[in-house]
Amino acid sequence: MSDQKMLMGGCLCKQIRYTCDAEPIGTYVCCCHRCQRWSGSVFFVGVSVPADSVRSEGKLAKHSEAGGTTGRQVNRHFCPDCGSSLFVEIETTGRIYIMAGTLDDSSNLKPIRAIFCDERQPWLPLPEGIPQRAGPPG
């Protein structure tokens, strides 16, 4: 990897640790209702990376949604002990989204796009200067 450090992180109870050895494709803010419910917040921030670049240690649990919002199956991976949301995988894209809050160091992340803004809470301000899409990344 160029100047980019390896991404590392884990869950709240430290039962699951992960590494990613690829350059991030981008960081996204997702405002869809499903991500709001899953994250327990009004949006999630996910770092998109190639799915095969992520390695994890510890037992992950998974919740799958056939069809998801885009028609593709969505697999949401989390810690079965503490409940930390760790990864979102949208099948057939070859990407996985690492939940930014689970990274050991997220200080260099800068969102490049906000998605599903049509489902955003009306009182939620989004970062200035990033493109906003009503639906999926496209």
C-alpha positions as CSV (number, residue, x, y, z in Angstrom):
1,M,0.0,0.0,0.0
2,S,1.2,3.5,-0.7
3,D,1.2,6.0,2.2
4,Q,-2.1,4.5,3.6
5,K,-1.9,2.7,6.9
6,M,-3.5,-0.7,7.3
7,L,-7.1,-0.3,8.6
8,M,-7.6,-2.0,11.9
9,G,-10.4,-2.2,14.4
10,G,-12.8,-4.3,16.4
11,C,-15.8,-4.5,18.5
12,L,-16.6,-3.0,21.9
13,C,-15.8,-6.1,23.9
14,K,-12.6,-6.9,21.9
15,Q,-13.8,-10.4,21.0
16,I,-13.5,-9.5,17.3
17,R,-10.6,-7.8,15.7
18,Y,-10.1,-7.1,12.0
19,T,-7.6,-5.7,9.5
20,C,-7.9,-4.4,6.0
21,D,-4.9,-4.2,3.7
22,A,-6.4,-2.3,0.8
23,E,-6.8,1.4,0.0
24,P,-10.3,2.5,0.9
25,I,-12.6,3.0,-2.2
26,G,-14.4,5.7,-0.3
27,T,-16.2,6.7,2.8
28,Y,-20.0,7.0,2.7
29,V,-22.7,8.4,4.9
30,C,-25.9,6.3,4.5
31,C,-29.2,7.7,5.7
32,C,-31.5,4.8,4.8
33,H,-34.0,3.7,7.4
34,R,-32.5,0.2,7.5
35,C,-29.1,1.5,8.3
36,Q,-30.6,3.9,10.9
37,R,-32.2,1.0,12.6
38,W,-29.1,-1.2,12.4
39,S,-26.7,1.4,13.6
40,G,-29.0,2.6,16.3
41,S,-28.3,6.2,15.0
42,V,-29.7,8.4,12.3
43,F,-27.1,7.3,9.8
44,F,-24.0,5.2,9.5
45,V,-20.5,6.0,8.2
46,G,-19.0,3.2,6.2
47,V,-15.6,2.8,4.6
48,S,-15.9,0.9,1.4
49,V,-13.1,-1.6,0.7
50,P,-12.7,-4.7,-1.5
51,A,-14.4,-7.5,0.3
52,D,-11.5,-9.9,0.0
53,S,-9.1,-7.4,1.8
54,V,-10.8,-7.7,5.2
55,R,-9.6,-10.4,7.7
56,S,-11.3,-10.9,11.0
57,E,-10.6,-12.9,14.1
58,G,-13.4,-14.0,16.4
59,K,-16.9,-15.2,15.8
60,L,-19.1,-12.9,13.8
61,A,-22.8,-13.1,13.7
62,K,-24.8,-12.1,10.5
63,H,-28.2,-10.8,9.7
64,S,-29.1,-11.0,6.0
65,E,-31.8,-9.1,4.1
66,A,-32.8,-10.7,0.9
67,G,-33.2,-7.9,-1.7
68,G,-32.1,-5.1,0.6
69,T,-32.9,-1.6,-0.6
70,T,-31.2,-2.0,-4.0
71,G,-32.4,-5.5,-4.9
72,R,-29.2,-7.1,-3.8
73,Q,-28.8,-9.2,-0.6
74,V,-27.3,-7.3,2.3
75,N,-25.3,-9.1,4.9
76,R,-24.8,-7.2,8.2
77,H,-22.0,-8.6,10.4
78,F,-21.8,-7.9,14.1
79,C,-20.4,-9.2,17.4
80,P,-22.8,-11.7,19.0
81,D,-21.4,-10.8,22.5
82,C,-21.5,-7.0,22.6
83,G,-23.7,-6.3,19.5
84,S,-21.2,-3.9,17.8
85,S,-22.1,-3.4,14.2
86,L,-18.9,-4.1,12.2
87,F,-19.5,-4.7,8.4
88,V,-22.1,-4.3,5.8
89,E,-21.7,-6.5,2.7
90,I,-23.8,-5.9,-0.4
91,E,-23.6,-9.1,-2.5
92,T,-22.3,-9.0,-6.0
93,T,-20.5,-5.7,-5.5
94,G,-17.2,-7.2,-4.3
95,R,-17.2,-4.5,-1.6
96,I,-17.6,-4.5,2.2
97,Y,-18.3,-1.4,4.2
98,I,-16.4,-1.2,7.5
99,M,-18.3,0.7,10.2
100,A,-16.1,3.8,10.8
101,G,-16.8,3.9,14.5
102,T,-15.2,0.5,14.9
103,L,-11.8,1.6,13.5
104,D,-8.9,2.1,15.9
105,D,-8.2,5.4,14.1
106,S,-10.8,7.1,12.0
107,S,-9.3,10.6,12.2
108,N,-8.3,10.6,8.5
109,L,-11.7,9.6,7.1
110,K,-13.6,12.1,4.9
111,P,-17.0,11.2,3.5
112,I,-17.1,11.4,-0.3
113,R,-20.9,11.0,-0.7
114,A,-24.1,10.8,1.3
115,I,-26.6,8.2,0.1
116,F,-30.3,7.6,0.6
117,C,-30.7,11.2,1.6
118,D,-34.4,11.0,0.8
119,E,-34.7,9.0,4.0
120,R,-32.5,11.3,6.1
121,Q,-34.0,12.8,9.2
122,P,-35.0,16.3,8.3
123,W,-33.1,17.9,11.2
124,L,-29.9,16.1,10.4
125,P,-27.2,18.3,8.8
126,L,-24.8,16.5,6.4
127,P,-21.2,17.4,5.8
128,E,-20.9,20.4,3.5
129,G,-19.4,20.0,0.1
130,I,-20.1,16.3,-0.5
131,P,-22.5,15.0,-3.1
132,Q,-25.9,13.9,-1.9
133,R,-27.9,11.2,-3.6
134,A,-31.5,10.4,-2.9
135,G,-30.8,6.6,-3.4
136,P,-27.9,4.2,-3.6
137,P,-24.3,5.1,-4.6
138,G,-25.0,4.5,-8.3
